């Protein structure tokens, strides 16, 4: 959860990241299908100093 009330749902085996704004009850998806050809995209994520870092499951970089 970010400082401004946004929650990111990080997929393990999906092609979208979910973004939920708790202040407006707005939910949207970000397509990440072009960022990786693997079925298993991310293993986790962390929000630190205003930046959301998505940790890849099958990649050698963040």
mmCIF file of the C-alpha atoms, coordinates in Angstrom:
data_MODEL
# 
_entry.id   MODEL 
# 
loop_
_atom_site.group_PDB 
_atom_site.id 
_atom_site.type_symbol 
_atom_site.label_atom_id 
_atom_site.label_alt_id 
_atom_site.label_comp_id 
_atom_site.label_asym_id 
_atom_site.label_entity_id 
_atom_site.label_seq_id 
_atom_site.pdbx_PDB_ins_code 
_atom_site.Cartn_x 
_atom_site.Cartn_y 
_atom_site.Cartn_z 
_atom_site.occupancy 
_atom_site.B_iso_or_equiv 
_atom_site.pdbx_formal_charge 
_atom_site.auth_seq_id 
_atom_site.auth_comp_id 
_atom_site.auth_asym_id 
_atom_site.auth_atom_id 
_atom_site.pdbx_PDB_model_num 
ATOM 1  C CA . UNK A 1 1  ? 0.000   0.000   0.000   1.00 0.00 ? 1  UNK A CA 1 
ATOM 2  C CA . UNK A 1 2  ? 1.410   3.364   -0.980  1.00 0.00 ? 2  UNK A CA 1 
ATOM 3  C CA . UNK A 1 3  ? 1.316   6.472   1.192   1.00 0.00 ? 3  UNK A CA 1 
ATOM 4  C CA . UNK A 1 4  ? -1.543  7.871   -0.894  1.00 0.00 ? 4  UNK A CA 1 
ATOM 5  C CA . UNK A 1 5  ? -3.758  4.788   -0.507  1.00 0.00 ? 5  UNK A CA 1 
ATOM 6  C CA . UNK A 1 6  ? -3.018  2.876   -3.705  1.00 0.00 ? 6  UNK A CA 1 
ATOM 7  C CA . UNK A 1 7  ? -2.643  -0.901  -3.533  1.00 0.00 ? 7  UNK A CA 1 
ATOM 8  C CA . UNK A 1 8  ? -0.785  -2.839  -6.229  1.00 0.00 ? 8  UNK A CA 1 
ATOM 9  C CA . UNK A 1 9  ? -1.683  -6.465  -6.883  1.00 0.00 ? 9  UNK A CA 1 
ATOM 10 C CA . UNK A 1 10 ? 1.379   -8.160  -8.326  1.00 0.00 ? 10 UNK A CA 1 
ATOM 11 C CA . UNK A 1 11 ? 0.708   -11.189 -10.526 1.00 0.00 ? 11 UNK A CA 1 
ATOM 12 C CA . UNK A 1 12 ? 2.633   -14.414 -10.343 1.00 0.00 ? 12 UNK A CA 1 
ATOM 13 C CA . UNK A 1 13 ? 1.081   -16.025 -13.411 1.00 0.00 ? 13 UNK A CA 1 
ATOM 14 C CA . UNK A 1 14 ? -0.981  -13.257 -15.019 1.00 0.00 ? 14 UNK A CA 1 
ATOM 15 C CA . UNK A 1 15 ? -0.484  -10.605 -17.674 1.00 0.00 ? 15 UNK A CA 1 
ATOM 16 C CA . UNK A 1 16 ? -1.786  -7.623  -15.680 1.00 0.00 ? 16 UNK A CA 1 
ATOM 17 C CA . UNK A 1 17 ? -0.914  -5.722  -12.513 1.00 0.00 ? 17 UNK A CA 1 
ATOM 18 C CA . UNK A 1 18 ? -3.969  -4.664  -10.530 1.00 0.00 ? 18 UNK A CA 1 
ATOM 19 C CA . UNK A 1 19 ? -4.073  -1.124  -9.144  1.00 0.00 ? 19 UNK A CA 1 
ATOM 20 C CA . UNK A 1 20 ? -6.704  -0.242  -6.537  1.00 0.00 ? 20 UNK A CA 1 
ATOM 21 C CA . UNK A 1 21 ? -7.146  3.318   -5.273  1.00 0.00 ? 21 UNK A CA 1 
ATOM 22 C CA . UNK A 1 22 ? -8.655  3.031   -1.793  1.00 0.00 ? 22 UNK A CA 1 
ATOM 23 C CA . UNK A 1 23 ? -9.652  6.708   -1.721  1.00 0.00 ? 23 UNK A CA 1 
ATOM 24 C CA . UNK A 1 24 ? -11.730 6.621   -4.919  1.00 0.00 ? 24 UNK A CA 1 
ATOM 25 C CA . UNK A 1 25 ? -12.580 2.876   -5.034  1.00 0.00 ? 25 UNK A CA 1 
ATOM 26 C CA . UNK A 1 26 ? -11.162 2.853   -8.571  1.00 0.00 ? 26 UNK A CA 1 
ATOM 27 C CA . UNK A 1 27 ? -9.631  -0.392  -9.882  1.00 0.00 ? 27 UNK A CA 1 
ATOM 28 C CA . UNK A 1 28 ? -7.592  -0.595  -13.059 1.00 0.00 ? 28 UNK A CA 1 
ATOM 29 C CA . UNK A 1 29 ? -5.204  -3.041  -14.698 1.00 0.00 ? 29 UNK A CA 1 
ATOM 30 C CA . UNK A 1 30 ? -1.806  -2.457  -16.263 1.00 0.00 ? 30 UNK A CA 1 
ATOM 31 C CA . UNK A 1 31 ? -0.895  -4.847  -19.081 1.00 0.00 ? 31 UNK A CA 1 
ATOM 32 C CA . UNK A 1 32 ? 2.573   -6.364  -18.562 1.00 0.00 ? 32 UNK A CA 1 
ATOM 33 C CA . UNK A 1 33 ? 2.318   -9.112  -21.181 1.00 0.00 ? 33 UNK A CA 1 
ATOM 34 C CA . UNK A 1 34 ? 4.982   -7.457  -23.358 1.00 0.00 ? 34 UNK A CA 1 
ATOM 35 C CA . UNK A 1 35 ? 7.467   -7.168  -20.483 1.00 0.00 ? 35 UNK A CA 1 
ATOM 36 C CA . UNK A 1 36 ? 8.121   -10.896 -20.157 1.00 0.00 ? 36 UNK A CA 1 
ATOM 37 C CA . UNK A 1 37 ? 7.539   -13.970 -22.265 1.00 0.00 ? 37 UNK A CA 1 
ATOM 38 C CA . UNK A 1 38 ? 7.488   -16.155 -19.155 1.00 0.00 ? 38 UNK A CA 1 
ATOM 39 C CA . UNK A 1 39 ? 4.248   -17.397 -17.628 1.00 0.00 ? 39 UNK A CA 1 
ATOM 40 C CA . UNK A 1 40 ? 5.506   -16.434 -14.170 1.00 0.00 ? 40 UNK A CA 1 
ATOM 41 C CA . UNK A 1 41 ? 6.028   -12.673 -14.147 1.00 0.00 ? 41 UNK A CA 1 
ATOM 42 C CA . UNK A 1 42 ? 6.704   -11.454 -10.613 1.00 0.00 ? 42 UNK A CA 1 
ATOM 43 C CA . UNK A 1 43 ? 7.452   -13.090 -7.307  1.00 0.00 ? 43 UNK A CA 1 
ATOM 44 C CA . UNK A 1 44 ? 6.747   -10.030 -5.159  1.00 0.00 ? 44 UNK A CA 1 
ATOM 45 C CA . UNK A 1 45 ? 6.810   -6.237  -4.939  1.00 0.00 ? 45 UNK A CA 1 
ATOM 46 C CA . UNK A 1 46 ? 7.854   -3.591  -2.461  1.00 0.00 ? 46 UNK A CA 1 
ATOM 47 C CA . UNK A 1 47 ? 6.973   0.093   -2.103  1.00 0.00 ? 47 UNK A CA 1 
ATOM 48 C CA . UNK A 1 48 ? 9.923   2.148   -0.911  1.00 0.00 ? 48 UNK A CA 1 
ATOM 49 C CA . UNK A 1 49 ? 10.471  5.916   -0.883  1.00 0.00 ? 49 UNK A CA 1 
ATOM 50 C CA . UNK A 1 50 ? 7.611   6.594   -3.291  1.00 0.00 ? 50 UNK A CA 1 
ATOM 51 C CA . UNK A 1 51 ? 8.543   3.934   -5.855  1.00 0.00 ? 51 UNK A CA 1 
ATOM 52 C CA . UNK A 1 52 ? 6.896   0.546   -6.396  1.00 0.00 ? 52 UNK A CA 1 
ATOM 53 C CA . UNK A 1 53 ? 9.496   -2.102  -7.263  1.00 0.00 ? 53 UNK A CA 1 
ATOM 54 C CA . UNK A 1 54 ? 8.200   -5.272  -8.923  1.00 0.00 ? 54 UNK A CA 1 
ATOM 55 C CA . UNK A 1 55 ? 10.480  -8.239  -8.314  1.00 0.00 ? 55 UNK A CA 1 
ATOM 56 C CA . UNK A 1 56 ? 10.634  -10.545 -11.331 1.00 0.00 ? 56 UNK A CA 1 
ATOM 57 C CA . UNK A 1 57 ? 10.283  -14.269 -10.929 1.00 0.00 ? 57 UNK A CA 1 
ATOM 58 C CA . UNK A 1 58 ? 12.203  -15.279 -14.058 1.00 0.00 ? 58 UNK A CA 1 
ATOM 59 C CA . UNK A 1 59 ? 14.463  -12.361 -14.917 1.00 0.00 ? 59 UNK A CA 1 
ATOM 60 C CA . UNK A 1 60 ? 17.905  -11.079 -14.064 1.00 0.00 ? 60 UNK A CA 1 
ATOM 61 C CA . UNK A 1 61 ? 16.860  -7.489  -13.302 1.00 0.00 ? 61 UNK A CA 1 
ATOM 62 C CA . UNK A 1 62 ? 14.232  -5.356  -11.587 1.00 0.00 ? 62 UNK A CA 1 
# 
